[in-house]
């Protein structure tokens, strides 16, 4: 079954692993996996700069190193880089983070292929899509995961202090309001490409994800985290003309919210992969032994 039910024990186990760790003192902010993840992050950045050196050289050419260089530095980019560096190493756990990276790479490649092939947006390098942008998706996915867990932890802590849980109906109401609004905005934004199969598949996927929520609260918080980070990423990319949307907005509202929808899709894909792996391991463990 493609879409998962909320009470599925595999989902509950996965959610506890991803989210509930924030209240577990056995998981400090900095772990051994944090060092490995941060090292891998810097290796990826180094490879991007090394392989696509002309792009980095062009960016550095705008800085006057003989004058007040700090006036020419891209502080927004540096701020995003620092924030994502801090968030991805917080309570890192490679057992779950590897899945987030894998889903981010596959999902990012699919999204960039859709957008550039349908001309909803294009990069200044005219690549469709550029490979150097793909690593940004798994990194962002890790960061969004940490933001989502922090939001969930903050709400849970507030509930504990008040001695009263937020009623589930509130999250359900907010869920349908937010996602219905997003879907309406999406249909308007992508309407020039209704004749493209990529767009039809993207719309169908979003509709199926929205209509089959596994956890309204988790989906809503993931959407908020993705859109929040997505705003700064889109602000940087569109104002620096690294990529440009067909509407020439810097950035368009849809692009910001689309990061939230992408985050939800990645989260759901992670649940699906976890469920399939769980079933595979269960069936393998229950295979009868064949005696010689």
BELPEUR-V369090 format. One record per pair of residues at least 24 apart in sequence whose ideal C-beta (glycine too) atoms are under 10 Angstrom apart, sorted by the first residue. I is the first residue (numbers start at 1). J is the second residue. D is the distance in Angstrom with one decimal. If there is no record, write none. Layout:
BEGIN
i,j,d
I,J,D
I,J,D
END
This chain:
BEGIN
i,j,d
1,272,9.6
1,275,8.9
2,208,7.9
2,212,8.4
2,268,9.7
2,272,7.2
3,208,7.0
3,209,8.0
3,211,8.7
3,212,4.0
3,213,9.1
3,214,7.4
3,268,7.9
3,271,9.4
3,272,8.2
4,212,8.1
4,214,5.0
4,215,9.4
4,268,7.7
4,271,5.5
4,272,6.7
4,274,9.3
4,275,6.1
5,212,9.1
5,214,6.9
6,213,7.8
6,214,5.1
6,215,5.8
6,216,8.7
6,218,9.6
7,214,9.3
8,214,7.7
8,271,8.4
8,274,10.0
8,275,7.0
8,278,9.6
9,275,9.9
9,278,8.9
10,271,7.9
10,272,10.0
10,274,6.1
10,275,4.8
10,276,9.4
10,277,9.0
10,278,4.8
10,279,8.1
10,282,9.5
11,214,6.1
11,215,7.5
11,218,9.5
11,271,5.7
11,272,9.9
11,274,7.9
11,275,7.3
11,278,9.9
12,215,9.5
13,274,8.2
13,278,8.1
14,96,8.1
14,99,9.3
14,267,9.8
14,270,7.5
14,271,6.1
14,273,9.7
14,274,4.8
14,275,8.2
14,278,8.7
15,152,9.4
15,214,9.3
15,215,7.1
15,218,6.8
15,267,9.9
15,271,8.5
15,274,10.0
17,93,7.8
17,95,7.9
17,96,5.9
17,274,9.0
18,93,8.8
18,96,5.9
18,97,9.8
18,99,9.6
18,100,8.9
18,145,6.9
18,148,8.4
18,149,6.7
18,152,9.4
18,218,9.1
18,267,8.8
18,270,8.4
18,271,9.8
18,274,9.7
19,145,9.2
19,148,7.6
19,149,5.2
19,150,9.8
19,151,9.8
19,152,5.2
19,153,7.6
19,156,8.9
19,218,7.5
19,221,9.2
20,149,8.8
20,152,8.7
20,153,8.8
20,156,8.8
21,91,6.1
21,93,7.4
21,96,9.1
21,149,7.5
21,153,9.4
22,90,9.4
22,91,7.1
22,146,9.5
22,149,5.4
22,150,7.2
22,152,7.6
22,153,4.1
22,154,9.3
22,156,8.3
22,157,9.1
23,153,6.8
23,156,7.5
23,157,8.3
23,160,9.5
24,91,9.1
27,90,9.8
27,91,5.1
27,92,9.3
27,93,7.4
28,90,9.7
28,91,7.5
29,86,9.7
29,89,8.3
29,90,5.4
29,91,6.1
29,92,9.4
30,89,6.8
30,90,7.9
30,91,8.4
30,92,8.3
31,89,8.3
31,90,9.2
31,91,6.7
31,92,5.6
31,93,7.1
31,94,9.3
32,92,8.6
32,93,9.9
32,94,9.0
33,89,8.5
33,91,8.8
33,92,4.2
33,93,5.6
33,94,4.7
33,95,8.3
33,96,9.6
33,97,7.1
33,98,9.9
34,88,8.4
34,89,3.9
34,90,7.4
34,91,7.8
34,92,4.2
34,93,9.2
34,94,9.7
34,97,9.9
35,89,7.9
35,92,8.4
36,89,9.4
36,92,7.6
36,94,6.5
36,97,9.3
37,85,9.9
37,88,6.0
37,89,5.7
37,90,9.9
37,92,4.6
37,93,9.2
37,94,7.1
37,97,6.3
37,98,9.7
37,101,9.0
37,139,9.9
37,142,7.6
38,85,6.8
38,86,9.5
38,88,7.4
38,89,4.9
38,92,8.1
39,89,9.9
40,88,9.5
40,94,9.6
40,97,9.7
40,101,8.7
40,139,9.8
41,81,9.7
41,84,8.2
41,85,6.6
41,88,6.4
41,89,8.1
41,135,9.2
41,138,9.8
41,139,6.6
41,142,8.7
42,85,8.5
44,135,5.0
44,136,9.4
44,138,8.8
44,139,7.5
45,81,8.2
45,85,9.5
45,135,8.3
45,139,9.1
47,132,9.5
47,135,8.3
48,131,9.3
48,132,5.4
48,133,9.3
48,134,9.8
48,135,6.4
48,136,9.1
49,132,9.4
51,131,8.7
51,132,7.4
52,125,8.7
52,130,8.5
52,131,8.6
52,132,4.9
54,125,9.5
55,124,9.3
55,125,7.4
55,130,9.2
55,132,7.0
55,242,9.3
56,132,9.9
58,124,9.6
59,240,8.7
59,242,9.5
62,240,9.9
74,236,7.8
74,240,7.4
76,232,7.2
76,233,9.9
76,235,7.0
76,236,5.1
76,239,8.1
76,240,8.5
77,232,9.7
77,233,9.9
77,236,5.7
77,237,9.6
77,240,7.9
77,242,9.8
79,232,7.8
79,236,9.1
80,136,9.9
80,140,9.6
80,143,9.4
80,229,8.4
80,232,5.5
80,233,6.6
80,235,9.2
80,236,6.3
81,139,9.6
83,143,7.4
83,147,9.6
83,229,8.2
83,232,8.1
84,136,9.1
84,139,5.9
84,140,7.1
84,142,7.9
84,143,4.7
84,144,9.7
84,146,9.3
84,229,8.0
84,232,9.8
84,233,9.3
85,139,9.1
85,143,9.0
86,143,8.9
86,146,8.8
87,139,9.7
87,140,9.8
87,142,7.4
87,143,4.4
87,144,8.5
87,145,8.6
87,146,4.3
87,147,6.5
87,149,9.9
87,150,8.5
87,229,8.8
88,138,9.5
88,139,6.6
88,140,9.3
88,141,9.3
88,142,4.2
88,143,5.6
88,144,9.9
88,145,8.5
88,146,6.7
89,142,9.1
89,146,8.8
90,142,9.7
90,143,9.4
90,145,9.8
90,146,5.2
90,147,9.8
90,149,8.7
90,150,8.3
91,145,10.0
91,146,7.4
91,149,7.8
91,150,9.9
92,142,8.3
92,146,8.9
96,142,9.9
96,145,8.3
96,270,8.4
96,274,9.0
97,138,9.2
97,141,9.4
97,142,6.2
97,145,7.9
97,146,10.0
98,138,9.8
99,141,9.8
99,266,9.8
99,269,9.1
99,270,5.4
99,271,9.9
99,273,6.2
99,274,7.0
99,277,8.9
100,138,6.8
100,139,9.8
100,141,5.1
100,142,5.5
100,143,9.8
100,144,8.9
100,145,5.7
100,146,10.0
100,266,7.4
100,267,9.0
100,269,10.0
100,270,6.5
101,135,9.4
101,137,9.3
101,138,4.2
101,139,8.3
101,141,7.2
101,142,6.9
102,138,7.6
102,141,9.5
102,266,9.9
102,269,9.2
102,270,8.7
102,273,7.8
103,137,9.1
103,138,7.7
103,141,6.6
103,265,8.8
103,266,4.8
103,267,8.3
103,268,9.4
103,269,4.9
103,270,5.2
103,271,9.9
103,272,9.4
103,273,7.0
104,134,8.9
104,135,8.8
104,136,8.9
104,137,4.5
104,138,3.1
104,139,7.4
104,140,7.0
104,141,3.5
104,142,7.3
104,144,9.2
104,145,9.6
104,262,9.3
104,263,9.6
104,266,6.1
104,269,9.5
104,270,9.5
105,134,6.4
105,135,7.7
105,137,6.5
105,138,5.1
105,141,8.8
106,134,9.7
106,137,8.9
106,138,9.1
106,266,8.9
106,269,7.7
106,273,9.9
107,137,6.4
107,138,8.7
107,141,7.7
107,262,6.5
107,263,9.4
107,265,6.3
107,266,5.1
107,269,6.6
107,270,9.9
108,133,7.7
108,134,5.2
108,135,8.2
108,136,7.2
108,137,2.6
108,138,6.9
108,139,9.6
108,140,8.2
108,141,8.0
108,262,8.1
108,266,8.8
109,133,9.7
109,134,5.6
109,137,7.8
110,137,9.6
110,198,9.1
110,201,9.2
110,202,8.7
110,205,9.4
110,262,9.5
110,265,9.2
111,137,7.4
111,202,8.2
111,258,8.1
111,259,9.6
111,261,9.8
111,262,6.0
111,265,8.8
111,266,9.9
112,136,9.6
112,137,7.9
112,243,9.5
113,198,7.3
114,190,9.4
114,193,9.1
114,196,8.5
114,197,9.8
114,198,4.4
114,199,7.1
114,201,7.9
114,202,5.6
115,190,9.6
115,193,9.6
115,198,8.6
115,199,9.7
115,202,9.2
115,243,8.6
115,245,8.7
115,246,9.9
115,255,9.2
115,258,9.1
116,198,9.8
116,243,8.8
117,193,9.4
117,196,7.6
117,197,9.7
117,198,5.8
117,199,9.6
118,190,7.8
118,192,8.6
118,193,4.3
118,195,9.4
118,196,4.7
118,197,9.4
118,198,5.4
118,199,5.7
118,202,9.0
118,246,9.3
119,192,8.5
119,193,7.4
119,196,9.0
119,245,9.8
119,246,6.3
120,189,7.7
120,190,6.5
120,192,8.1
120,193,6.3
120,196,9.2
120,198,9.3
120,199,8.1
120,202,9.8
120,245,6.6
120,246,6.0
120,247,9.1
120,252,9.7
120,254,9.3
120,255,9.0
120,258,9.8
121,234,10.0
121,237,9.1
121,238,8.9
121,243,5.3
121,244,6.3
121,245,4.6
121,246,6.9
121,247,9.3
121,251,9.9
121,252,9.1
121,255,7.6
122,243,6.8
122,244,6.1
122,245,8.6
122,246,8.2
123,237,9.0
123,241,9.5
123,242,6.7
123,243,4.9
123,244,8.0
124,240,9.0
124,241,6.0
124,242,6.2
124,243,7.3
124,244,7.5
125,242,8.9
125,243,9.5
129,243,9.7
130,242,9.5
130,243,8.8
133,237,8.9
133,242,8.5
133,243,8.0
136,233,7.7
136,237,9.5
137,259,9.9
137,262,8.1
137,266,8.4
138,266,9.1
140,226,8.1
140,229,6.2
140,230,7.9
140,233,6.9
140,259,7.6
140,262,8.8
140,263,8.2
140,266,9.4
141,226,8.8
141,229,9.9
141,262,8.6
141,263,7.1
141,266,5.3
141,267,8.8
141,270,9.0
143,225,8.4
143,226,9.5
143,229,6.0
143,233,9.9
143,263,9.9
144,221,10.0
144,222,6.9
144,223,9.7
144,224,9.7
144,225,4.8
144,226,5.0
144,227,9.5
144,228,8.6
144,229,5.8
144,230,8.7
144,259,8.1
144,260,8.8
144,262,9.0
144,263,4.8
144,264,9.8
144,266,7.9
144,267,8.6
145,222,8.4
145,225,8.1
145,226,9.9
145,263,8.5
145,266,8.8
145,267,8.1
145,270,9.0
146,225,8.5
147,221,8.6
147,222,8.9
147,224,8.4
147,225,3.9
147,226,8.3
147,228,6.8
147,229,6.6
147,263,9.2
148,218,7.5
148,219,9.9
148,220,9.8
148,221,5.1
148,222,5.0
148,223,9.2
148,224,8.1
148,225,4.4
148,226,8.3
148,263,7.8
148,267,8.0
149,221,8.8
149,222,10.0
149,225,8.9
150,221,9.4
150,225,8.3
151,217,9.9
151,218,10.0
151,220,9.4
151,221,4.7
151,222,8.9
151,224,6.8
151,225,6.3
151,228,9.3
152,217,7.6
152,218,7.3
152,221,5.7
152,222,9.4
152,225,9.6
154,221,9.7
155,217,8.1
155,221,7.8
166,217,8.4
168,216,7.2
168,217,7.4
169,216,9.3
170,216,9.3
170,217,9.1
170,220,9.8
171,213,9.8
171,215,8.9
171,216,4.6
171,217,4.3
171,218,9.0
171,219,8.8
171,220,5.8
171,221,8.7
172,213,8.4
172,216,4.8
172,217,8.7
172,220,9.1
173,216,9.0
174,216,8.0
174,217,9.1
174,220,5.7
174,223,9.8
174,224,9.6
175,210,8.7
175,213,6.4
175,215,9.6
175,216,4.3
175,217,8.0
175,218,9.9
175,219,6.3
175,220,5.1
175,223,8.6
176,210,8.5
176,213,9.0
176,216,8.4
176,220,9.8
177,220,9.7
178,210,9.8
178,219,9.2
178,220,6.5
178,223,6.4
178,224,8.3
178,227,9.3
178,257,8.7
178,260,8.4
179,206,8.6
179,207,9.9
179,209,8.7
179,210,4.7
179,211,9.2
179,213,8.4
179,216,9.6
179,219,7.9
179,220,8.4
179,223,7.4
179,257,9.8
179,260,9.3
179,261,8.0
179,264,8.5
180,210,7.9
181,257,8.4
182,206,8.1
182,210,8.1
182,223,7.8
182,227,9.0
182,253,9.7
182,254,8.2
182,257,5.2
182,258,8.1
182,260,7.4
182,261,6.1
182,264,9.7
183,207,7.0
183,210,6.4
183,211,9.9
183,261,8.9
185,252,9.3
185,253,6.7
185,254,5.2
185,257,6.6
185,258,9.1
186,254,6.3
186,257,8.1
186,258,7.4
186,261,7.7
187,254,9.9
188,254,7.9
189,245,8.7
189,246,9.2
189,247,7.7
189,252,6.9
189,253,8.5
189,254,4.1
189,255,8.3
189,257,9.6
189,258,8.5
190,254,8.1
190,258,9.8
192,246,7.1
192,247,9.8
193,246,9.1
202,258,9.6
202,261,9.6
202,265,9.8
205,261,9.5
205,265,7.0
205,268,9.8
206,258,9.4
206,261,6.1
206,262,9.8
206,264,9.0
206,265,7.8
208,268,9.6
209,261,7.8
209,264,6.4
209,265,5.9
209,267,9.7
209,268,5.9
209,269,9.6
210,261,8.6
210,264,8.5
212,268,8.6
213,264,9.2
213,268,9.2
214,267,9.1
214,268,7.0
214,271,6.7
214,272,10.0
215,267,9.2
215,268,9.8
215,271,9.1
218,264,8.9
218,267,7.3
218,268,9.9
218,271,9.7
219,260,9.7
219,261,10.0
219,263,9.4
219,264,5.4
219,267,7.5
219,268,8.1
220,260,9.4
220,264,8.9
221,263,9.7
221,264,9.8
221,267,9.9
222,260,7.4
222,261,9.6
222,262,9.9
222,263,5.0
222,264,5.1
222,265,9.6
222,266,8.4
222,267,5.1
222,268,9.1
223,257,7.9
223,259,9.0
223,260,3.8
223,261,6.8
223,262,9.6
223,263,6.5
223,264,5.4
223,267,9.4
224,260,6.6
224,263,9.1
225,259,9.2
225,260,7.5
225,263,6.4
225,264,9.8
225,267,9.9
226,256,9.3
226,257,8.6
226,258,8.7
226,259,4.6
226,260,3.8
226,261,7.4
226,262,6.3
226,263,2.9
226,264,7.1
226,265,9.5
226,266,8.5
226,267,9.1
227,253,9.7
227,255,9.9
227,256,5.6
227,257,5.3
227,258,8.4
227,259,5.7
227,260,3.5
227,261,8.4
227,262,9.7
227,263,8.0
228,256,8.8
228,259,8.5
228,260,8.0
228,263,9.8
229,256,9.6
229,259,6.6
229,260,9.0
229,263,8.3
230,255,7.3
230,256,5.1
230,257,7.5
230,258,7.2
230,259,2.5
230,260,6.5
230,261,9.5
230,262,8.0
230,263,8.1
231,255,9.1
231,256,4.8
231,257,9.2
231,259,7.9
231,260,9.8
232,256,9.3
232,259,9.9
233,259,6.9
234,258,8.9
234,259,7.3
END
